[in-house]
Amino acid sequence: MKINKIIFENGFTLIHLPFKGYRTAYFNLMLRVGSFADPKDKEGLSHLVEHVQAEKVLGYLRKTKDGRHIADDFSAVSYDRRIELSSTFHRRSAKTAFFALKEGINGLVDEGLLETERKRVISELGAEMDSPDSRHWHQAKSAAFGLSDDRHLVLGNEKTVSLMTTNDVRRHVDRTYVGQNMVLVVAGDFEFALANSLAKQCFGDLRKGRVAKTKKCRHFAGKLRKPGRDIRRTTFSWLAPFHDVKQNLKLSAVLNGLQERLKESVADPLGIYYLSVDMIVYDRFVWVTIHAEVSSDVLKKYLSLCKKKIEGYADGLTAEDYMVQSEALATDLDMIQDFPKDAGREVLWNYLMFGDLFDPGKLSELCKETNDFNESKRMFRRIVCREPFIVIT
């Protein structure tokens, strides 16, 4: 697959993935600014702005005949380091899709719309803080990034959100919604020249600006325990330096095997119905987590057994085990490259994490290389076979 990329003079990046024969295309406008860039005493501002943007995009789409089907699939999501506006669209509706995004990212908003979205966010806050899972992940991420324990990472809090004004929204957009903070991925059966022309019309006049400042990762270790109910939510966490996409693939294969091993040797014997191993790459750091829900009566046994099995997995990992997981990962990537939406998201995420373009097919080939086992095992030991930070709620 040939991936086209162009960076405009204002820093705006357009990435185009050609897919012949598909009527449905996909766009994802990723803004490299999230809750970590919220000003002090304005926690939740990025998330509120994302709500406003989504409603403006949907309002534009619903006014046009060919935009209604785009609105049905439109998604807007806020994270700590980015905001994503995405949807599928018919290839003949490309112009409508691009101009809807343009409408969404301008900083003009009326008080009525802002008030509606403030109420929505405050309602979300209540639901989030009533959820044990959400509170638990908040504790884990606060610990990982050295944030105060009472600050919700994305949604902010009711006090800050209720006081936000249309001027706050406008200033935030003017400051952060600049060319250098935006990457647009489009994937489908239409020419790069058309995508380039539409992108220039809609985003070429944006101010270049500066890349938004964000919080840096740091090493951490220790234990945080909060009183809870009979079901305890537990997370083992490790944060360690990370460098490139090859490391990403190698560690992903090893961790997939670890997840299977922990389910077989820890979760099933103890009757734990949920256990997952996740990996997130931030800047030059990787955050590895093992998340499980454990009944109180087996909590001590789980913690002890889990630590023991993690160390044992590293000792017993074989090249054959590694190849099985690598081939499974390669198969997933082979499937991804066949669909515009899946391929577009994969390319965008790798570009965000590593600053380069990676064809899913090329990633699949990297997974199949057989000479990386020993390095992968050493990397697993270096990152995961250390004292973890454990959160129990």
C-alpha positions in Angstrom: 0.0 0.0 0.0 1.3 3.4 -0.9 0.8 6.0 1.8 0.8 9.6 0.7 1.7 12.4 3.2 2.1 16.1 2.8 2.8 18.7 5.5 1.4 22.2 4.7 3.4 25.4 5.4 1.4 25.9 8.6 2.4 22.4 9.9 -1.0 20.7 9.1 -0.4 17.1 8.2 -2.5 15.2 5.6 -2.1 11.4 5.3 -3.9 9.6 2.4 -4.4 5.8 2.0 -5.7 4.7 -1.4 -8.2 1.9 -1.5 -9.5 1.0 -4.9 -13.0 -0.4 -5.3 -14.4 0.8 -2.0 -17.5 3.1 -2.0 -17.0 3.9 1.7 -14.1 6.0 2.8 -12.9 7.1 6.2 -11.5 10.2 7.8 -10.0 10.8 11.2 -8.9 14.3 12.3 -6.6 13.9 15.2 -5.8 17.0 17.3 -2.6 16.5 19.3 -4.1 18.3 22.3 -6.1 16.7 25.1 -6.7 17.1 28.8 -3.0 17.2 29.7 -3.0 20.6 27.9 -5.8 22.1 30.0 -4.8 25.3 31.8 -4.7 25.2 35.6 -8.2 25.7 37.1 -9.7 24.9 33.6 -9.6 21.1 34.0 -12.0 19.5 31.5 -11.8 22.3 29.0 -10.5 20.1 26.1 -13.2 17.6 26.7 -15.9 20.3 26.7 -14.6 21.8 23.5 -14.7 18.3 21.9 -18.4 18.1 22.8 -19.0 21.5 21.2 -17.1 20.6 18.1 -19.0 17.4 17.7 -22.3 19.2 17.8 -21.1 21.7 15.3 -20.0 19.0 12.9 -23.2 17.1 13.3 -25.3 20.3 12.8 -23.5 21.0 9.5 -23.9 17.4 8.3 -27.6 17.2 9.1 -28.3 20.3 7.0 -27.0 18.5 3.8 -28.5 15.6 2.0 -25.3 13.7 1.5 -24.1 14.5 5.1 -26.8 12.6 7.0 -25.2 9.2 6.5 -21.9 10.6 7.7 -23.6 12.0 10.8 -24.9 8.5 11.6 -21.3 7.1 12.0 -19.6 10.2 13.3 -17.6 9.9 16.5 -15.8 12.4 18.7 -13.5 11.2 21.5 -11.3 13.0 24.0 -8.2 11.5 25.6 -5.4 12.9 27.8 -3.2 13.7 24.8 -5.5 13.9 21.8 -9.0 14.5 20.4 -10.3 12.4 17.5 -13.1 13.4 15.1 -13.8 10.5 12.7 -16.4 8.9 10.5 -17.0 6.9 7.4 -18.4 8.6 4.3 -19.3 7.8 0.7 -16.4 8.7 -1.6 -18.6 11.2 -3.5 -19.3 13.0 -0.2 -15.7 13.9 0.5 -16.3 17.7 0.1 -19.1 17.6 2.6 -17.0 15.6 5.1 -14.0 18.0 4.9 -16.1 21.2 5.2 -18.0 19.7 8.2 -14.6 19.3 10.0 -13.7 22.8 9.1 -17.0 24.0 10.7 -16.3 22.0 13.8 -12.9 23.3 14.6 -13.6 27.0 14.5 -13.8 28.6 17.9 -17.1 30.4 17.5 -19.9 29.0 19.8 -23.1 30.5 21.1 -24.0 30.4 24.7 -27.0 28.1 24.2 -24.9 25.4 22.7 -22.3 25.8 25.4 -24.8 25.5 28.1 -26.3 22.3 26.6 -22.9 20.7 26.4 -21.9 21.9 29.9 -24.9 20.0 31.3 -24.0 16.9 29.3 -20.5 16.9 30.6 -21.6 17.4 34.2 -24.0 14.4 33.7 -21.1 12.3 32.4 -19.0 13.3 35.3 -21.6 12.0 37.7 -21.8 8.7 35.9 -17.9 8.4 35.7 -17.3 9.1 39.4 -20.1 6.6 40.3 -18.3 3.9 38.4 -15.7 1.9 40.4 -13.8 1.0 37.2 -13.5 4.7 36.2 -12.3 5.7 39.7 -9.8 2.9 39.7 -8.3 3.9 36.4 -8.2 7.5 37.5 -6.2 6.4 40.6 -3.8 4.3 38.4 -3.2 7.1 35.8 -2.9 9.8 38.5 -0.1 7.7 40.1 1.6 7.0 36.8 1.8 10.7 35.8 2.3 12.3 39.2 -1.1 14.1 39.1 -3.0 15.1 42.2 -5.4 12.3 43.3 -8.5 14.4 43.1 -8.2 15.6 39.5 -10.1 13.7 36.9 -7.8 13.3 33.9 -10.2 14.0 31.0 -13.6 15.2 32.2 -12.4 17.8 34.7 -14.8 18.4 37.6 -18.2 20.0 38.1 -16.8 23.3 39.5 -14.4 24.0 36.6 -16.8 22.8 33.9 -19.8 24.9 35.1 -17.7 28.1 35.1 -16.4 27.8 31.5 -17.5 30.5 29.1 -17.6 31.0 25.4 -14.4 33.1 25.7 -12.7 30.1 27.3 -13.6 28.0 24.4 -12.5 30.6 21.8 -9.2 31.2 23.6 -8.5 27.5 23.9 -9.2 26.9 20.2 -7.1 29.9 19.1 -4.2 28.6 21.3 -4.2 24.9 20.5 -6.2 24.3 17.3 -3.3 25.3 15.1 -1.7 23.6 12.0 1.1 22.0 13.9 -1.3 20.2 16.3 -3.4 18.6 13.5 -3.1 15.3 11.5 -5.9 14.3 9.1 -6.0 10.7 7.8 -8.3 9.9 4.9 -8.6 6.4 3.4 -10.7 5.4 0.4 -11.1 5.3 -3.3 -10.5 8.9 -4.2 -7.4 10.6 -5.5 -4.7 12.1 -3.3 -5.0 15.3 -5.4 -8.7 15.7 -4.4 -7.9 15.1 -0.7 -5.0 17.6 -0.9 -7.1 20.2 -2.6 -10.0 19.9 0.0 -7.5 19.9 2.9 -5.9 23.1 1.7 -9.3 24.8 1.3 -10.4 23.8 4.8 -7.2 23.9 6.8 -4.5 25.7 4.8 -5.3 29.1 6.4 -4.9 27.9 10.0 -2.3 29.6 12.0 0.9 27.5 12.4 1.2 28.0 16.1 3.1 25.9 18.6 2.8 22.3 19.5 0.8 22.1 22.7 2.7 21.4 25.9 1.8 18.3 27.8 2.7 16.3 30.9 5.7 14.1 30.8 5.8 10.5 31.9 7.9 9.5 34.9 9.1 6.2 36.5 7.0 5.1 39.4 6.8 2.3 41.9 4.9 1.5 45.1 1.4 0.6 46.1 -1.8 2.5 46.4 -4.8 0.9 48.2 -8.3 2.3 48.6 -11.1 0.7 50.6 -13.8 -0.8 48.4 -16.4 -3.5 48.2 -16.1 -7.3 48.0 -14.9 -7.1 44.4 -11.4 -5.4 44.2 -10.2 -3.8 41.1 -6.4 -4.3 40.8 -3.8 -3.0 38.4 -0.2 -3.9 38.1 1.5 -1.0 36.3 5.0 -0.5 34.8 6.3 2.6 33.0 9.5 2.4 31.1 11.5 4.1 28.3 10.4 3.1 24.8 11.7 3.9 21.4 10.3 2.6 18.1 7.7 0.6 16.3 9.7 -2.6 16.3 9.8 -2.6 20.1 6.1 -2.0 20.0 5.5 -5.1 17.9 7.9 -7.3 19.9 6.5 -6.3 23.3 2.9 -6.7 22.0 3.6 -10.3 21.0 5.2 -11.1 24.3 2.4 -9.5 26.3 -0.3 -11.3 24.3 1.3 -14.6 25.4 1.5 -13.3 29.0 -2.2 -12.5 29.0 -3.1 -16.1 27.9 -0.7 -17.5 30.5 -2.2 -15.4 33.4 -5.7 -16.4 32.4 -4.8 -20.1 32.4 -2.7 -20.2 35.5 -4.1 -17.4 37.7 -7.6 -16.3 36.6 -9.2 -19.7 35.9 -7.9 -21.4 39.1 -9.0 -18.5 41.3 -12.3 -17.9 39.6 -11.4 -14.5 38.3 -13.7 -13.7 35.5 -11.9 -10.7 34.1 -8.2 -10.1 33.4 -6.5 -8.1 30.6 -3.0 -7.0 29.7 -2.8 -3.6 28.0 0.0 -1.5 26.6 -0.1 2.2 25.8 2.8 4.2 24.3 3.3 7.8 25.5 6.1 9.9 24.1 9.1 7.8 24.7 7.6 5.7 27.4 5.4 2.6 27.4 2.8 2.0 30.1 2.0 -1.7 30.6 -0.9 -2.7 32.8 -2.4 -5.9 34.1 -6.0 -5.2 35.1 -8.2 -7.7 37.0 -11.3 -7.8 39.1 -10.7 -10.0 42.2 -12.9 -11.1 45.1 -11.6 -10.0 48.4 -11.2 -13.5 49.8 -8.6 -14.4 47.1 -7.0 -11.0 46.8 -3.7 -11.9 48.6 -3.4 -15.2 46.8 -4.0 -13.4 43.5 -1.3 -10.7 44.1 1.2 -13.3 45.1 0.4 -15.8 42.3 0.3 -13.0 39.7 3.8 -11.8 40.6 5.1 -15.3 40.6 3.6 -16.2 37.2 5.0 -13.0 35.6 8.5 -13.9 36.6 8.0 -17.5 35.6 6.6 -16.5 32.2 9.8 -14.6 31.5 12.0 -17.6 32.5 9.9 -20.1 30.5 9.3 -18.1 27.4 10.4 -20.0 24.3 11.1 -19.0 20.8 8.1 -21.2 19.7 5.8 -19.4 22.0 7.0 -16.1 20.8 6.5 -17.1 17.1 2.9 -18.2 17.7 2.1 -14.8 19.2 4.0 -12.9 16.5 2.2 -14.8 13.8 -1.2 -14.1 15.5 -0.3 -10.4 15.6 0.8 -10.5 11.9 -2.6 -12.1 11.0 -4.5 -9.3 12.7 -2.4 -6.7 10.8 -3.0 -8.5 7.5 -6.7 -8.2 8.1 -6.4 -4.5 9.1 -4.9 -3.5 5.8 -7.9 -4.7 3.9 -10.3 -2.1 5.3 -10.0 1.7 5.0 -11.2 2.4 8.6 -9.0 -0.1 10.3 -5.9 0.7 8.2 -6.5 4.5 8.7 -6.6 4.1 12.5 -3.5 1.9 12.6 -1.5 4.3 10.4 -2.6 7.3 12.5 -1.8 5.7 15.8 1.6 4.6 14.8 2.3 8.1 13.3 1.2 9.6 16.6 3.3 7.3 18.7 6.5 7.1 16.6 6.3 10.0 14.2 6.6 7.9 11.0 4.3 6.1 8.6 4.0 2.4 8.7 2.0 0.4 6.2 0.0 -2.4 8.1 1.4 -4.9 5.6 5.0 -3.8 6.5 4.2 -4.1 10.2 2.9 -7.6 9.5 6.2 -8.5 7.8 8.1 -7.2 10.8 6.1 -9.4 13.1 7.2 -12.5 11.1 10.9 -11.9 11.6 12.3 -14.8 13.5 15.5 -13.3 14.9 13.9 -10.9 17.5 13.1 -13.5 20.2 16.0 -12.9 22.6 15.8 -9.1 22.3 12.0 -9.3 23.0 12.6 -11.4 26.1 15.3 -9.0 27.4 12.9 -6.1 26.8 10.1 -7.9 28.7 12.5 -8.5 31.6 13.7 -4.9 31.6 10.2 -3.5 31.6 7.8 -5.9 33.4 10.1 -7.9 35.7 10.6 -5.0 38.0 8.7 -3.9 41.1 5.3 -2.8 39.8 3.0 0.0 41.0 -0.1 -1.7 42.3 -3.4 0.0 42.6 -6.2 -1.7 44.6 -9.7 -0.2 44.9 
